[in-house]
């Protein structure tokens, strides 16, 4: 139920803001707006405010099908217009006014993202400290000299280092670097008071196409440092059969000393010989005493890869820090994050078009609904971050030069501005059909990815 409510609220807010952008600029340009609808199909609720801008008699509607909305304006191309109101029709407006009205929807979504990111910056969010677990074996991080336990104090590209506020901040920078093919410089300090040193993660070498777990495994930095403690144990699992209990702290697995939760998860994952799990002796600290247990993981498949699992939560919660910004910094960082996410989205779309990024990055309504529910369950700030991310995606997507989207109409106006004449009706119809076909293909791919991701 939470997932459904969170999804519907998210769609309602994002669509309403998008359409309000069109509506508000249309009114400002003197265009008569006939209907403002959030949703399609059967009308669930309608109203007409008594106080509106002079000359406006807009009907506001909530439709039964929430995946979209529209603003219907007076337009000679859609029906007869009285001579005395012709100057208020959309099609009779100057080019700059029509372009402003069309662009206002996506811009409203980008401005909403700035507001949401700013709100999160002001409210504050608890995130793991940027303290690194032991890196994955044979990864970029291990090759660069990271051993685990380091604090990342600053990071940046091309030598321009900025403070790292949390592990999530570091993870975002690694994502940008890997997808953009840029090396990331880290300034790290050890727990024992060692002087800070700089290392370079050569992210340009991994040629990442997807921002998925495999990308972070190649980098080697998967999770923050956690104590190698056993959490909840599932009844009948490999951990339960071996005698592991919640609260046990693992000191060694076989001859391998264990220092953090991520390392323990990796040891469990690789505890297989061919198609069979490998039993090993675990040294465990329980209630002030050391004991030894024989643990044999269960075999599981992750795609085409076979891994070991014990059926228990591994790793204590990481050390947390509250990340909060002041009034001015909060706004500025909200603008910066919106710009960074927008730029990364545009680059990823461009890479998908030329084949340098996988189409698996496309997500549809099922994935959005799933993340809506998960983010809402984590609290207000996480839900606001989710809304901001989707708002950016909606704004950027609508600016794409597809005929059925706002960006396509802006391309028509660009042609009109360059040639002095509008696109012909015949070409308009052809382009609309092509745009609908392409959009249907994108929606089909996104839905296929949703089903594969959630049920495959």
N, C-alpha and C positions, 0 to 999 in steps of 0.2 A: 504493500500500500504506500509506503514511504517513497519507493521508486516512482510510482505513478504520479503521486502528488508533486514530488520534486521536479519530475519531467514536465508536467503540465504547467507548473508555475514558471519554470525556466522558459518554455516556449512562449507562454503568454507575455512575459516581461520583454523578451528579446524581439518578438514580432511587434508588440505594441510600440516599443521605442523606435523600431525601424520605420513603421508606418507613420508614427508621429513626426518623424523627421520630414517625410514627404509632405504630410498635412500642414505642418507649421510653416514651412517655406512657401508652399502653395498659397496659403492665406496671406503671407507677407507680400507675395508677388501680385496679389489681387485676383487670383484664380478662384472660382467658385468650386468648393468641394461638396459633392453630393452625398458621398457615403465614406465612412471610415470603418473598416471591418477587420476584426482580429479573428481569423478562422474562416473556413469556407462551409458550404453546404447549408443545411437547415439552420435557420435563425433560432438561437436559444434565448437571446435577450436583445432588445433594441431600445434606444432612448434618443431624445432630441433635446439637448439643453436649451433652456429658455434664453439664456444670455450667451450670445455668440458674437463673433466679430461682425461688424456691420456688413450686411449683404450675404452672410453665410447662413445656410439652413441645413447644416450637415446632420445626417443621421448616423449615429454610432451603433455598431452591431457586433455581437459576439456569435460566431458560427460554431457549428457542432464539430467540424473537423479542424483541429488546431494547427495543422502543419502549413501555416502560411497566413497571409492577410493581404489587404489591398486598400488603396485610397482611390475612389472613383471621382474624377473631376469632370466638370463641364467640358465637352469636347465635340466639335463638329464632326469628327470622324466616327463618333459612336451614336449620334442621334441629332435631330434638329435642334438648333439653338436660336432663341428669339433674337431678332436684330439688336434690341436694346441691351442684350447681355453678351453679345459676341465678343466684346472687349475683355470679358471675364473668362473666356474659354481657354483651355490649356494650349490648343494648337495655334492660337493667334498671338501668343506671347513671344517676346524677343528671344533669340537663341540663348542668351545668357540666363534668362529666367527659367527656361525649360531645362537647361543643363543643371542649374542650381537645385531645382525641385527634384530632379532624378537623383542627383548625387547626395541629397540630404539624408536619404534613408541609410545607406552604408556609413556615412559620416556620423550619423546619430549612434549607430552601433559601436563605432570606434570611440566616440566620446563616452558612451556608457561604460566601456571597458576601462577607460581612464578613471572614471568615477569609482568603479568597483575596486580596481587595484589600489586607488588612493584610500578608500575606506578600509581595505585590509591592512594597508600600511599604518593607518592611524589606530585601528583596533589592536593590531598586533596578533601574531600567530606563533604558537609553540612549534619549533622545528628542531631536529637533531643537530647537535654541535658538529662542526666540520672536522671531526676527528676520524681518521681513516682506519678501517679494518685491514687485515692482511690482504694484499691484492691477490687476484686469481693467478695461479701459476702460469708462466709463459705469456703473461699479458703485457701490454704497453706499460702499465704502472710498475710492474715488477722489474721490467727491463730498464725503466727510468730510475730505479733505485729506491722506490717506496717499499717499506717492509711492514707497515702497520703500526698504529699508535701515534702517527704524526698528526699535528694540528695544521690545517691549511689556513693561513692567515690572510693571504692575498692571492689573486689570480687574475689573468688577463691575456689578451692576444697582442702579438707584436710588441711585447715588452711593456705594455701599458697596464700595470697591475692596479687592481682596486680591492678594497677589503672584502673578504668573504664572510658573510653573516651567519651562514648555516650550511648544513650538508645539502639541503635542497637548492640553495643558491649555487653551490658548487656543481651539483648535478645539472642544473639548467645551463651553466656555462659549458660543461662537457658536451651536452646535447647540441648546443649551437656549434661548437667547434667541430664535432664529428660530422654533423650534417652539412656544414659549410666547408669541410676539408681544411680547417685551420688548426695549427698547433697551439696548445694551451700551456702557458707558463704558470707554475705554482710556486708560492713561497711557503715553505713548511717549517715547523719547529717541532722538536721532539718533546716527550713528556718529562725528560730528565733535565730540562733546562738548557739543552743544546742550542747553539746559535742557529738562527733561521738560515735556511739555504734555499736556493732556487733549483727546480727541476723542470724539464719540459716534457709534456705528454705529446708525442707526435701523432695527434689525432688524424692528421691528413693521410696517414698510412692505411687506415682501416676501410676507407671507401664505403662508409655507412649509407645504406639505402632506407633503412627503417630505424625509427627510434624505439627499439624493442630490447628485451633483456639480453639478447645475443650481442647487441652493440656494446652494452655496458660490460659484458663478460670479456669482450675483446679489449676494452679499455682496462679492465681489471678492478675498477672502483665501483663496487656494487652497493655497498651499504656502509653506514657509519659503524664505528667501533662499538661492540656490545660485549658484555660478559658472557662467556660460554656456558650459560645456564639453561637447564631443561625447564620448559614451561609446561603447559597442559599436555598430558599424555592421553592419547585416544585408546579406549578400551579395545583389547585384542590386537593392538598394533605391534610392530617389531619392538618398539621401545617398551611397551607393556610386558611383552613376553620375556624381554631381557632383564626386567626388574628395575628399569629406570623410573625415577619418581620426580614429580615437579619439585624444583628447588635444587636438584643435583647440579653441581658445578663440575664440568668435564676438564680434567687436567691433561690427559693424553689419550690418544687413540693409537694403539700399537706402539710404535717407536716415535710417533709424531707428537711433539708437545703442542698443546692447544692454548692459544692466548686470547681468542675472541670468537664471538658467535658466528661471524661470517666464515671464518676459517673452518669451524666445526661443520657448518652447513656444506661447505665445499668438500670436506673429507667424506662426509656421509654420501654426498652426491656421487663421488668417484669410487665408492667402495664396492666395485663390481669387477669381476673377472670374466670378460666375454659376455655371456648371457646369464651369468650366475652372480648373485650378491656374495660379498666376501665377509666372513665373520672375523671380528677383531676384538682384542681385549681393550676395554675402556677403563681408565683410571678416573674414578669419580670421587669428589669430596661431598660428603653428606653428613650434616649435623656435627661438623668438627672431626669426622673420621674419614679416612681414605679407604675405598673399597674398589674391587675389580669386578667388572661384569663382562660377560661375553655377549656382544651385540652383533646381530646379523640383519642388515637392512633388507627391506623388500624392494623388488625390482619394479620400476615404473618407466613409462615411455613419455618423453616430451618431444612430440613430433617424431623425428627419425632417430632421436638420441635416447639411449637407455640410461637411467640414473637410479641411484639408491635413495630410499626414503625410510624413515623410522616411525612416522606417524605421531610426531610430537612437535610442539613449538620449540624452536631452537634459538637461544639468544635472549638475554634480558633486555628490557627496554633501554634504548640509548640515552645518553646524557642530553638533556634538552636545553634550549635557550629561547627566550621570548624575543622575537624580532619585531620591533615597533619603530616607526619613524615619526619625526616632528611634523608640524603643519606644512611647512614649505617643502621639506625633503620628501614627505609623503606624496604630495602632488607631483613633484618632479619625477620621482621614481615610478609613479603610476603612468606618467607620460612615456618614460623610457621603456618600461616593460611592455606597454601597448605597442610602441614602435618596434621593439625587438621581436615580439610574437608575430606582428603583422609582416615584418620583413622575412622572418623565417618561414611563415606560411606561404608567402609569395614565392620564395626560392624553392620550397618543396613542391609547390604546384608546377613551377617551371621544370624542375627535374623530373617530375612524373610525366610531363608532356614529352620530353626528349629521351625518356627511358633511363635516366640516371638514378631515379628513385622508384621504389616499388609502389604499385597501385594499392598495396595492402594498407597504405597510410590513410586511404579514404575511409571515413567512418560514416555510418548512417544513423537513423533514429534509434535503433536498438542499442547501439553502443552508447549513444548520448544518454538514453534513458538509464542504462546501467550505471554510468558514471555520475549521473544526477543523483541517483539513490545513494551510491557509495559516498559521494562528497557530502550530501546532506546528513548522513549518519555520523560523519566525522565532526560536524559542527558548522556554525555560521560562516566562519572565515574560509573554510575549505569550499563551501558551497558558493560563496562569493567569487572565489578564484575560478571555480568551474564556470560560473556565469560569465566572467570576464573573458575566459578563453573561448567559449562558444560565441560570445558577442564579437570578438575579433574575427573569428572564422567566418561568421555570417557577413560581417562588413566586407572582408576581403573577397569572399566568394561572390558577393553581389557586384563587386567592381570588376569581375572578370569580363572580358569582351565577348560574352555570349549573347546573341540577339534577344533571348527571353529574359535576361537579367538586366539590372540597372546599368552595368558596364557596357552591355550591347547598345543600349539607347544612347549612352554617352559617345560611343563610336559613331553612331548615326549623326549626332550633332557635330562631332569633329569633322566628318565628311562634309556636312553642310557648311561649316565654318570655313573649310579650305576651298570648296568648290563654288559656294554661293547658291547651291540648290540642294534640296532635300533628297533622300534616297527614294527612288520610285516605288510605287505600290507593289509592282511585280517583284522587284528585288527584295522588298521588305517581306513579302510572303515567303519567298524562297529561304531567306535568312532565318525567319522565324521557324520554319519547318526544320531546317538544319539544326538550329539551336535547341529545339525541343527534343530532337533525336539524340543529340549529344548529351543533353541533360538527363535523358532517360537512361542512356548507357552509364553515365556516372552514378546515377541513383542505383542502378542494378548492381554495379561493382561494389558500391558502398554497402548495400544490403547483403550481398554475398559475403563480404568481409565481416559484417556483423554476425551473421549466422555461423561462419567458420570460427570467429573469435570466441563467441559465447557458447556455442554448442558442439564445436568440433574439437 
